[in-house]
Amino acid sequence: MSDTPTRVVPVEVLGQHFPIRSDLDDAYVRRLADFVNDRIREAAVATPSSDSLRVAVLAALNIADEYFRARDAGRAWPRLVAERSEMIERLLDDAIAQLAPGAPPGEPPGGADDR
């Protein structure tokens, strides 16, 4: 449980007022509401309809799509780092091999006796 007291943050989305109970920073909650409001307005422009529920659902789907893409990109990051590390290791092995012709890749110049 958070030590931060829960407050009510008043926000407005599509002209509707919502009291949001949260322990998050007020400005942050307002930024979230502004973001949602902007996305709903974008969906309304893209799909003219008088049905506000339909527009809100389309906006929610767009936000979910952004979230999933960001989440999936975050999951791919460790794999990309591992691949890049392996590539750098191969480049270093090749560079070392060029410094000591005849030495097997991964062995320092001068041979194994220098270790």
C-alpha positions as CSV (number, residue, x, y, z in Angstrom):
1,M,0.0,0.0,0.0
2,S,1.3,3.4,-0.9
3,D,2.1,6.0,1.8
4,T,0.9,8.7,-0.6
5,P,-2.6,9.9,0.3
6,T,-5.4,9.3,-2.2
7,R,-6.9,12.4,-3.6
8,V,-9.6,13.3,-6.1
9,V,-8.2,14.9,-9.3
10,P,-10.9,16.5,-11.4
11,V,-10.4,16.0,-15.1
12,E,-12.4,16.6,-18.3
13,V,-12.7,14.3,-21.3
14,L,-14.9,15.3,-24.2
15,G,-16.7,17.9,-22.1
16,Q,-17.5,15.4,-19.4
17,H,-16.1,16.0,-15.9
18,F,-14.6,13.0,-14.1
19,P,-13.4,12.9,-10.5
20,I,-10.4,10.6,-10.6
21,R,-9.4,9.1,-7.2
22,S,-5.6,8.6,-7.3
23,D,-2.4,8.7,-5.4
24,L,-0.6,9.8,-8.5
25,D,0.6,13.4,-9.0
26,D,-2.3,15.6,-10.0
27,A,-0.5,17.0,-13.1
28,Y,0.3,13.5,-14.3
29,V,-3.4,12.5,-14.0
30,R,-4.4,15.6,-15.9
31,R,-1.8,14.7,-18.6
32,L,-3.3,11.3,-18.9
33,A,-6.8,12.7,-19.3
34,D,-5.5,15.2,-21.9
35,F,-3.8,12.3,-23.8
36,V,-7.1,10.3,-23.8
37,N,-9.1,13.4,-24.8
38,D,-6.7,14.0,-27.7
39,R,-6.9,10.4,-28.8
40,I,-10.7,10.4,-28.7
41,R,-10.8,13.6,-30.8
42,E,-8.4,12.0,-33.3
43,A,-10.7,9.0,-33.5
44,A,-13.7,11.3,-33.9
45,V,-12.1,13.1,-36.9
46,A,-11.1,9.8,-38.5
47,T,-14.5,8.2,-38.0
48,P,-17.2,10.8,-38.0
49,S,-20.0,9.5,-35.9
50,S,-22.5,10.9,-33.4
51,D,-22.0,7.8,-31.2
52,S,-19.5,8.8,-28.5
53,L,-19.2,5.3,-27.2
54,R,-18.1,4.0,-30.6
55,V,-15.5,6.8,-30.9
56,A,-14.2,6.2,-27.3
57,V,-13.8,2.4,-28.1
58,L,-11.9,3.2,-31.3
59,A,-9.6,5.6,-29.3
60,A,-9.1,2.9,-26.6
61,L,-8.2,0.4,-29.3
62,N,-5.6,2.9,-30.8
63,I,-4.2,3.4,-27.3
64,A,-4.0,-0.3,-26.7
65,D,-2.2,-0.8,-30.0
66,E,0.4,1.8,-29.0
67,Y,0.8,0.2,-25.6
68,F,1.3,-3.3,-27.1
69,R,3.8,-2.1,-29.7
70,A,5.8,-0.3,-27.0
71,R,5.7,-3.3,-24.7
72,D,6.7,-5.7,-27.4
73,A,9.6,-3.4,-28.5
74,G,10.7,-3.4,-24.8
75,R,10.7,-7.1,-24.7
76,A,12.8,-7.3,-27.9
77,W,15.5,-5.0,-26.4
78,P,17.4,-7.7,-24.4
79,R,17.6,-10.0,-27.5
80,L,18.9,-7.1,-29.6
81,V,21.6,-6.3,-27.0
82,A,22.6,-10.0,-26.9
83,E,22.8,-10.1,-30.7
84,R,24.9,-6.9,-30.8
85,S,27.2,-8.2,-28.1
86,E,27.8,-11.4,-30.0
87,M,28.6,-9.4,-33.1
88,I,31.1,-7.2,-31.2
89,E,32.7,-10.3,-29.7
90,R,33.1,-11.8,-33.2
91,L,34.6,-8.5,-34.5
92,L,37.1,-8.4,-31.6
93,D,38.0,-12.1,-32.2
94,D,38.7,-11.3,-35.9
95,A,40.7,-8.2,-35.0
96,I,42.8,-10.2,-32.5
97,A,43.3,-13.0,-35.1
98,Q,44.6,-10.4,-37.6
99,L,47.1,-9.1,-35.0
100,A,48.5,-12.6,-34.4
101,P,48.4,-14.5,-37.7
102,G,48.0,-18.2,-37.1
103,A,46.5,-17.8,-33.6
104,P,43.0,-19.4,-33.3
105,P,40.2,-16.9,-32.9
106,G,39.7,-15.9,-29.3
107,E,43.3,-16.5,-28.3
108,P,45.4,-13.4,-27.4
109,P,48.4,-12.4,-29.6
110,G,51.4,-14.4,-28.6
111,G,49.5,-17.6,-27.9
112,A,48.1,-19.3,-24.9
113,D,51.3,-19.1,-22.9
114,D,50.9,-15.3,-22.4
115,R,47.9,-15.8,-20.2
